[in-house]
């Protein structure tokens, strides 16, 4: 998947509540990883974590 082509992919994506901009999005990749990213003039991946550490 390329977030630069489609920063709002279908599937298990969620806009997280944040007190200030930019908005942070969470995307599960399979059952193994979770990506946290923001969309500015580019898509900037903030963190990739193993899913068991996120939950």
C-alpha positions in Angstrom: 0.0 0.0 0.0 1.3 3.5 -0.8 0.0 6.2 1.5 1.4 8.8 -0.8 -1.0 7.7 -3.5 -4.0 7.3 -1.2 -3.6 8.7 2.3 -7.2 7.7 3.1 -7.2 4.0 2.4 -10.2 1.8 3.1 -10.0 -0.9 5.7 -9.1 -0.5 9.3 -8.2 3.2 9.3 -9.3 5.7 12.0 -8.8 9.4 12.6 -7.6 9.7 16.2 -8.7 12.5 18.6 -6.0 15.1 18.9 -6.1 18.4 20.8 -4.2 20.2 18.0 -3.5 19.9 14.3 -2.3 18.1 12.3 -4.8 15.2 12.5 -3.2 11.8 13.4 -4.5 8.6 11.6 -4.1 5.0 12.7 -3.9 2.2 10.2 -3.7 -1.5 10.9 -1.6 -3.5 8.5 -2.6 -7.1 8.6 -2.6 -8.5 12.2 1.1 -7.6 12.8 1.6 -3.8 12.6 -0.1 -0.5 13.3 1.0 2.7 11.5 0.4 6.2 13.0 0.6 9.0 10.4 -0.2 12.6 9.7 -1.0 14.3 6.4 0.7 17.6 5.7 2.0 18.5 2.3 3.4 15.0 2.4 2.4 11.9 4.2 4.6 11.6 7.3 4.7 8.3 9.1 5.1 9.0 12.8 5.4 5.5 14.1 5.1 1.8 13.1 4.5 -0.6 16.0 3.8 -4.3 16.5 0.0 -4.6 17.0 0.3 -6.3 20.4 2.2 -3.3 21.8 -0.5 -0.9 20.7 -3.4 -2.7 22.3 
